[in-house]
């Protein structure tokens, strides 16, 4: 059931060194392929750097922040996600490209969960350096780096990361972000009871 796949999604930092099968990687991109986008622009582009491609993997890995390098290097696949800045044909700025690319990554992530893979999305990387080393055209912007692989042994992480890995997962209550009629007026509370519907 999709709801259960969503709830089980978890951005681990503990990766196994086990390689990810190409067939499974293709399934991830087939899921991303069906993400919605205005005018069917599909502005997302993915640059895969598997660990078997040591040169490119290392180049992308070296753009990560120091904190992310501590654990991400165990994962067998790093992917740079980019978004096209302009609309095909007109060259006008596509102000939805980040949104659309996020939708594609979300579908990819859920497909990974169903296949037994873990995706951790990283914002902690040098955007300009990543674009340079992986030859990203000027009309594209680097969005996130995806760390992909199989779940590893949490005990192999440094203590501070083990604590974060085992912490209780929390989310903002629904009345914090679901509004009715105007910004800030809650529609539903965290017990999933409608508290505003047609009320002034």
WOHU-V489702 format. One record per residue. N is the residue number from 1. RES is the residue in three letters. SS is DSSP state (alpha for helix, beta for strand, coil for the rest). OMEGA is omega in radians with two decimals (999 if undefined). D_FIRST is the distance of its C-alpha to the first C-alpha in Angstrom with 1 decimal. Layout:
# WOHU-V489702
n:N res:RES ss:SS omega:OMEGA d_first:D_FIRST
n:N res:RES ss:SS omega:OMEGA d_first:D_FIRST
This chain:
# WOHU-V489702
n:1 res:UNK ss:coil omega:-3.05 d_first:0.0
n:2 res:UNK ss:alpha omega:-3.13 d_first:3.8
n:3 res:UNK ss:alpha omega:-3.13 d_first:5.5
n:4 res:UNK ss:alpha omega:3.09 d_first:5.5
n:5 res:UNK ss:alpha omega:3.13 d_first:6.6
n:6 res:UNK ss:alpha omega:-3.09 d_first:9.0
n:7 res:UNK ss:alpha omega:-3.12 d_first:10.3
n:8 res:UNK ss:alpha omega:-3.14 d_first:11.1
n:9 res:UNK ss:coil omega:-3.08 d_first:12.9
n:10 res:UNK ss:coil omega:-3.12 d_first:16.5
n:11 res:UNK ss:coil omega:-3.10 d_first:19.8
n:12 res:UNK ss:coil omega:2.95 d_first:21.7
n:13 res:UNK ss:coil omega:-3.11 d_first:25.4
n:14 res:UNK ss:coil omega:-3.10 d_first:25.6
n:15 res:UNK ss:beta omega:2.97 d_first:25.3
n:16 res:UNK ss:coil omega:3.09 d_first:26.2
n:17 res:UNK ss:coil omega:-3.11 d_first:28.8
n:18 res:UNK ss:coil omega:3.14 d_first:26.9
n:19 res:UNK ss:coil omega:3.05 d_first:27.0
n:20 res:UNK ss:coil omega:-3.11 d_first:23.9
n:21 res:UNK ss:coil omega:3.12 d_first:24.1
n:22 res:UNK ss:alpha omega:-3.13 d_first:25.1
n:23 res:UNK ss:alpha omega:3.14 d_first:22.6
n:24 res:UNK ss:alpha omega:3.09 d_first:19.7
n:25 res:UNK ss:alpha omega:3.12 d_first:21.6
n:26 res:UNK ss:alpha omega:3.11 d_first:21.9
n:27 res:UNK ss:alpha omega:3.11 d_first:18.2
n:28 res:UNK ss:alpha omega:-3.10 d_first:17.9
n:29 res:UNK ss:alpha omega:3.05 d_first:20.7
n:30 res:UNK ss:alpha omega:3.08 d_first:19.3
n:31 res:UNK ss:alpha omega:3.14 d_first:16.3
n:32 res:UNK ss:alpha omega:-3.08 d_first:18.9
n:33 res:UNK ss:alpha omega:-3.04 d_first:21.0
n:34 res:UNK ss:coil omega:3.09 d_first:19.0
n:35 res:UNK ss:coil omega:3.11 d_first:19.1
n:36 res:UNK ss:coil omega:3.02 d_first:21.2
n:37 res:UNK ss:coil omega:3.12 d_first:24.8
n:38 res:UNK ss:alpha omega:3.14 d_first:27.8
n:39 res:UNK ss:alpha omega:3.13 d_first:30.1
n:40 res:UNK ss:alpha omega:-3.09 d_first:27.6
n:41 res:UNK ss:coil omega:-3.12 d_first:29.5
n:42 res:UNK ss:coil omega:-3.01 d_first:26.8
n:43 res:UNK ss:coil omega:-3.08 d_first:29.0
n:44 res:UNK ss:beta omega:3.02 d_first:27.0
n:45 res:UNK ss:beta omega:-3.10 d_first:28.6
n:46 res:UNK ss:beta omega:3.07 d_first:27.5
n:47 res:UNK ss:beta omega:-3.09 d_first:30.2
n:48 res:UNK ss:beta omega:3.02 d_first:29.0
n:49 res:UNK ss:beta omega:3.10 d_first:31.3
n:50 res:UNK ss:beta omega:-3.10 d_first:30.3
n:51 res:UNK ss:coil omega:3.10 d_first:32.4
n:52 res:UNK ss:coil omega:3.03 d_first:34.0
n:53 res:UNK ss:coil omega:-2.95 d_first:35.6
n:54 res:UNK ss:alpha omega:-3.07 d_first:37.5
n:55 res:UNK ss:alpha omega:-3.10 d_first:39.6
n:56 res:UNK ss:alpha omega:3.08 d_first:36.9
n:57 res:UNK ss:alpha omega:-3.11 d_first:34.5
n:58 res:UNK ss:alpha omega:3.13 d_first:37.4
n:59 res:UNK ss:alpha omega:3.13 d_first:38.4
n:60 res:UNK ss:alpha omega:3.13 d_first:35.0
n:61 res:UNK ss:alpha omega:-3.10 d_first:34.7
n:62 res:UNK ss:coil omega:3.08 d_first:38.1
n:63 res:UNK ss:coil omega:-3.10 d_first:37.0
n:64 res:UNK ss:beta omega:3.06 d_first:34.6
n:65 res:UNK ss:coil omega:-3.10 d_first:35.9
n:66 res:UNK ss:alpha omega:-3.12 d_first:37.5
n:67 res:UNK ss:alpha omega:-3.14 d_first:34.8
n:68 res:UNK ss:alpha omega:3.12 d_first:32.1
n:69 res:UNK ss:alpha omega:-3.10 d_first:34.4
n:70 res:UNK ss:alpha omega:-3.05 d_first:34.4
n:71 res:UNK ss:alpha omega:-2.99 d_first:31.0
n:72 res:UNK ss:alpha omega:-3.08 d_first:29.7
n:73 res:UNK ss:coil omega:3.10 d_first:32.2
n:74 res:UNK ss:coil omega:-3.08 d_first:30.4
n:75 res:UNK ss:coil omega:-3.08 d_first:27.5
n:76 res:UNK ss:coil omega:-3.09 d_first:28.0
n:77 res:UNK ss:beta omega:2.95 d_first:27.0
n:78 res:UNK ss:beta omega:-3.14 d_first:28.1
n:79 res:UNK ss:beta omega:3.01 d_first:27.4
n:80 res:UNK ss:beta omega:3.11 d_first:29.3
n:81 res:UNK ss:beta omega:3.12 d_first:27.6
n:82 res:UNK ss:beta omega:3.14 d_first:30.1
n:83 res:UNK ss:beta omega:3.11 d_first:30.3
n:84 res:UNK ss:beta omega:-3.06 d_first:33.0
n:85 res:UNK ss:coil omega:-3.02 d_first:35.2
n:86 res:UNK ss:beta omega:3.14 d_first:36.6
n:87 res:UNK ss:coil omega:3.09 d_first:35.7
n:88 res:UNK ss:coil omega:3.06 d_first:36.5
n:89 res:UNK ss:coil omega:-3.08 d_first:39.7
n:90 res:UNK ss:coil omega:-3.09 d_first:40.9
n:91 res:UNK ss:coil omega:3.12 d_first:40.8
n:92 res:UNK ss:coil omega:-3.14 d_first:40.0
n:93 res:UNK ss:beta omega:3.09 d_first:38.0
n:94 res:UNK ss:coil omega:-3.07 d_first:34.2
n:95 res:UNK ss:coil omega:3.13 d_first:33.3
n:96 res:UNK ss:coil omega:-2.95 d_first:29.6
n:97 res:UNK ss:alpha omega:3.10 d_first:29.3
n:98 res:UNK ss:alpha omega:3.12 d_first:27.9
n:99 res:UNK ss:alpha omega:-3.13 d_first:25.3
n:100 res:UNK ss:alpha omega:-3.12 d_first:24.3
n:101 res:UNK ss:alpha omega:3.06 d_first:24.3
n:102 res:UNK ss:alpha omega:3.09 d_first:22.1
n:103 res:UNK ss:alpha omega:3.14 d_first:19.5
n:104 res:UNK ss:alpha omega:3.13 d_first:19.8
n:105 res:UNK ss:alpha omega:3.12 d_first:19.5
n:106 res:UNK ss:alpha omega:3.12 d_first:16.4
n:107 res:UNK ss:alpha omega:3.08 d_first:14.6
n:108 res:UNK ss:alpha omega:-3.10 d_first:16.4
n:109 res:UNK ss:alpha omega:3.12 d_first:15.3
n:110 res:UNK ss:alpha omega:3.07 d_first:11.6
n:111 res:UNK ss:alpha omega:3.10 d_first:12.4
n:112 res:UNK ss:alpha omega:3.14 d_first:14.5
n:113 res:UNK ss:alpha omega:-3.13 d_first:12.0
n:114 res:UNK ss:alpha omega:-3.12 d_first:10.0
n:115 res:UNK ss:coil omega:3.13 d_first:13.6
n:116 res:UNK ss:coil omega:3.12 d_first:14.7
n:117 res:UNK ss:coil omega:3.09 d_first:16.9
n:118 res:UNK ss:beta omega:3.06 d_first:17.9
n:119 res:UNK ss:beta omega:3.02 d_first:19.2
n:120 res:UNK ss:beta omega:-3.11 d_first:21.8
n:121 res:UNK ss:beta omega:-3.08 d_first:23.3
n:122 res:UNK ss:beta omega:2.96 d_first:27.0
n:123 res:UNK ss:coil omega:-3.09 d_first:29.4
n:124 res:UNK ss:coil omega:3.09 d_first:32.1
n:125 res:UNK ss:beta omega:-3.14 d_first:34.0
n:126 res:UNK ss:coil omega:-3.04 d_first:37.2
n:127 res:UNK ss:alpha omega:-3.08 d_first:36.2
n:128 res:UNK ss:alpha omega:3.13 d_first:39.6
n:129 res:UNK ss:alpha omega:3.12 d_first:40.1
n:130 res:UNK ss:alpha omega:3.13 d_first:36.7
n:131 res:UNK ss:alpha omega:-3.11 d_first:37.6
n:132 res:UNK ss:alpha omega:-3.04 d_first:41.0
n:133 res:UNK ss:alpha omega:3.14 d_first:40.2
n:134 res:UNK ss:coil omega:3.00 d_first:37.5
n:135 res:UNK ss:coil omega:3.10 d_first:39.7
n:136 res:UNK ss:coil omega:3.14 d_first:37.4
n:137 res:UNK ss:coil omega:-3.10 d_first:39.4
n:138 res:UNK ss:coil omega:-3.11 d_first:40.7
n:139 res:UNK ss:coil omega:3.12 d_first:38.6
n:140 res:UNK ss:beta omega:3.11 d_first:35.4
n:141 res:UNK ss:beta omega:3.11 d_first:34.4
n:142 res:UNK ss:beta omega:-3.04 d_first:32.6
n:143 res:UNK ss:beta omega:3.13 d_first:29.5
n:144 res:UNK ss:beta omega:2.95 d_first:27.7
n:145 res:UNK ss:beta omega:3.08 d_first:27.7
n:146 res:UNK ss:beta omega:3.04 d_first:24.5
n:147 res:UNK ss:beta omega:-3.01 d_first:24.7
n:148 res:UNK ss:beta omega:3.09 d_first:22.5
n:149 res:UNK ss:beta omega:3.11 d_first:22.4
n:150 res:UNK ss:coil omega:-3.13 d_first:21.2
n:151 res:UNK ss:beta omega:3.14 d_first:21.2
n:152 res:UNK ss:coil omega:-3.09 d_first:24.8
n:153 res:UNK ss:coil omega:-3.12 d_first:26.9
n:154 res:UNK ss:alpha omega:-3.09 d_first:27.0
n:155 res:UNK ss:alpha omega:3.14 d_first:30.5
n:156 res:UNK ss:alpha omega:3.13 d_first:31.9
n:157 res:UNK ss:coil omega:2.99 d_first:31.4
n:158 res:UNK ss:coil omega:-3.03 d_first:34.4
n:159 res:UNK ss:alpha omega:-3.10 d_first:34.4
n:160 res:UNK ss:alpha omega:3.11 d_first:33.7
n:161 res:UNK ss:alpha omega:3.05 d_first:30.5
n:162 res:UNK ss:alpha omega:3.12 d_first:29.4
n:163 res:UNK ss:alpha omega:-3.14 d_first:29.8
n:164 res:UNK ss:alpha omega:-3.12 d_first:27.6
n:165 res:UNK ss:alpha omega:-3.07 d_first:25.0
n:166 res:UNK ss:alpha omega:-3.13 d_first:24.9
n:167 res:UNK ss:coil omega:3.10 d_first:25.2
n:168 res:UNK ss:coil omega:3.13 d_first:22.9
n:169 res:UNK ss:coil omega:-3.13 d_first:20.5
n:170 res:UNK ss:coil omega:3.06 d_first:21.5
n:171 res:UNK ss:coil omega:3.09 d_first:20.7
n:172 res:UNK ss:coil omega:3.10 d_first:23.1
n:173 res:UNK ss:coil omega:-3.07 d_first:22.8
n:174 res:UNK ss:alpha omega:-3.10 d_first:21.6
n:175 res:UNK ss:alpha omega:3.09 d_first:25.2
n:176 res:UNK ss:alpha omega:-3.07 d_first:26.2
n:177 res:UNK ss:coil omega:3.08 d_first:24.7
n:178 res:UNK ss:coil omega:-3.03 d_first:23.6
n:179 res:UNK ss:beta omega:3.13 d_first:26.9
n:180 res:UNK ss:coil omega:3.00 d_first:28.3
n:181 res:UNK ss:coil omega:3.13 d_first:31.3
n:182 res:UNK ss:coil omega:-3.11 d_first:32.7
n:183 res:UNK ss:coil omega:3.04 d_first:32.0
n:184 res:UNK ss:coil omega:3.12 d_first:31.8
n:185 res:UNK ss:coil omega:-3.02 d_first:31.3
n:186 res:UNK ss:beta omega:3.08 d_first:28.1
n:187 res:UNK ss:coil omega:-3.03 d_first:25.8
n:188 res:UNK ss:beta omega:3.12 d_first:23.5
n:189 res:UNK ss:coil omega:-3.01 d_first:24.0
n:190 res:UNK ss:coil omega:3.01 d_first:21.8
n:191 res:UNK ss:coil omega:3.09 d_first:21.5
n:192 res:UNK ss:coil omega:3.05 d_first:19.7
n:193 res:UNK ss:coil omega:3.09 d_first:22.9
n:194 res:UNK ss:beta omega:-3.13 d_first:24.4
n:195 res:UNK ss:coil omega:3.08 d_first:27.9
n:196 res:UNK ss:coil omega:3.04 d_first:29.2
n:197 res:UNK ss:coil omega:-3.11 d_first:29.0
n:198 res:UNK ss:coil omega:3.13 d_first:32.3
n:199 res:UNK ss:coil omega:3.11 d_first:34.3
n:200 res:UNK ss:coil omega:999 d_first:37.2
